Amino acid sequence: MSPHAEPLFVTLVTGAAEQHRSLLMRSLGGEQWCVGAADSYSDPQQGGHDVAEALVDTIDAAARAGTRGAIAVGVDAAIDPQQLGLTLLALFAQRHPSLPPVHLRDVITVVDPSEFVPLVDPDRPADPAELDAVATRLEYATMIVVVDPDARLAVEIAHALNPRAAVVAVDDVRAVTLERLRSVVRPPVDDLGRAQGWMLALNGTRLQAPDGISTVVFRDPRPFHPARLAHVVAECLRPEVVGTIWRSRGLVRLASRPSRVGSWSTVGGSFSLDPTAMMSDDPETPSGQEIAFIGSTLDARRLTNCLGAALLNDGELIAGPMEWATYVDPFPLWQVEHDH
């Protein structure tokens, strides 16, 4: 293949509403090759790698048939766009050199303001899986399209969760044309996995935000007492106590589970504490707690004090792991896959 061969540029279009995805794909128009949701890279029974492989096979077939320019791909709401995007980047790099190069150029997510309601009202009933999906779509995007020109709070939340993305509010997604997309500054796709709001906060990046929107980072080398941490999660991380937490993520150590590092995640009123692949004795593993909180009118002092009260005190630290193993631990057991 000639080094001057015209490449293919892929744009993923994500969002909970298929109608919004389809309209946006059409509005991008021009030389784009559009794949509707019914063309199917969206089987929820398939893993992201299988979905990505099917998509790359289809793109390769189109390239052999002479397709050039831009390709828009609608991503079904059942598919994790971050998993799909990261896998596509790896697979595109492995394509046969006889084929035109393919670049994942953009990930655009379309969101309705109603999707933000459970984030600002933790008491509003919401499916935790759907909340996680909303957060992932917002955080893994080069551009976020809010379908309401007056949804100021939705725009601010989108900026807070993904500070580097281009965020636009429109009354009709068809206002987002290819020309408009090209006119806005947005991050490179291959940087999205490292540039989410909570990651930037943990890395010490100073983020500009409107008044009332804040980020709090909690760090401490001591492990958490599991029972006291459960109390903090249930009673202290509420709007009337510490302010409204839209999103928090980070790494934690539980005294009762000293061998492995946990992954902390909240979206609105949804909370999860899951195992990571990081072992505590690995010299590359971060030590202690490091959690970033993003929200509205957060009280940094009270939030820090609440979490600090759940840490082991001096006497408990001295008692050591054999004593820690006897602590009441109300969190779900971690199911960890072991390599064979």
Order of alpha helices (4+ residues) and beta strands (2+ residues): beta-alpha-beta-alpha-beta-alpha-beta-alpha-alpha-beta-alpha-beta-alpha-alpha-beta-alpha-alpha-beta-beta-beta-beta-alpha-alpha-alpha
